[in-house]
Amino acid sequence: MTLMMPAKEYDWRLEEALRFLKGPDFVPTDSQPAQVEFNGPVHFRFPAPRPCDFTENNVVHGRLYRCPERWQERPIIILLPGYNDSASYQLRFPLLARRCNRAGFNVATLVPPYHFQRCPRQRAAFDTGDCLFWAEQAAQAIAEIRALAGWLLGEGCPAVALWGYSRGAANAGMTVCRDARLAAVVMACPPVRCKPYDEQLAVRPSIRGRLQSVRGVCESLKLTAMNLTMTQPAIPREKILLIEGIHDLVCSKDDIEDLWQSWGQPDIWRLPCGHVRICCGGVPGLPGRVLHWLAPRLNKPAVTYPIR
């Protein structure tokens, strides 16, 4: 998770964000099932459980890839893309979903808040330095994942798992810390805590000059739920899988190691790869390995053929 230039110069809205993140409104105890409506056999939408001031963002869009027969009797995996990763959502996830279907799993995908068709024109550039905006966006993502999970369980699906990449993995992690109904979670290269990534790597002096102020903002946010090590999962550690890129320069492997320790050392795969290769499907055989890992946790027999 990174912070860059705010929409208004150095107006981080940090104090408002800290109050929100530490208060009961960040993730309410109650979660109502989504009111899902289908537009065709795959595409669905439902009203956002946490509406905002932007009409486009108040409708949650997703896709449901059902198994051919008696889909309500089969487990389901919710795939969550990384930050602004439309290529995975539009191209890679449908292919991965078909492979999951052949292995006996339903798949649902969700468009995150302020992404793709949900991004308002007047906010197209994202207020990436607005701490309150990021906190509210995280709260929206958690509420929408929980609402969809509630609807799927209400339809009869025996188990719901989350499988997220990068920012989607962070949203999955924050959700699994607050919802014990989830059967398992796979978190590939999650940004564990806020870091001034862009400022550290920037060449332009005007950007690097913000490093000290951004670092102070990040230190404050590290004391909130935006830091995954500050919370504990609501499901057993045996149902958690972390995937770490040893050469990841975006989401630090040291941070993921800290999360692994903080969460009681769940399963972790340390791959000799970078962030993009893992999160964009560049590791041969990784989806099949994940499905083999998920199968017993979703009460399915192990996959008996390779899924690349």
Salt bridges, closest charged atoms under 4 A:
GLU73 OE1 - ARG70 NE 3.15
ASP127 OD2 - ARG123 NH2 2.62
ASP130 OD2 - ARG13 NH2 2.83
ASP130 OD2 - ARG123 NH2 3.92
GLU144 OE2 - ARG118 NH2 2.88
ASP179 OD2 - ARG146 NE 3.14
ASP179 OD2 - ARG181 NH2 2.70
GLU199 OE2 - ARG210 NH2 2.65
GLU219 OE2 - LYS222 NZ 3.05
GLU238 OE2 - ARG237 NE 3.76
ASP248 OD2 - HIS275 ND1 2.90
ASP254 OD1 - LYS253 NZ 3.65
ASP255 OD1 - ARG193 NH1 2.68
ASP255 OD2 - LYS195 NZ 3.23
GLU257 OE2 - ARG270 NE 2.63
ASP258 OD2 - ARG193 NH1 3.22
ASP267 OD2 - ARG297 NH2 3.38
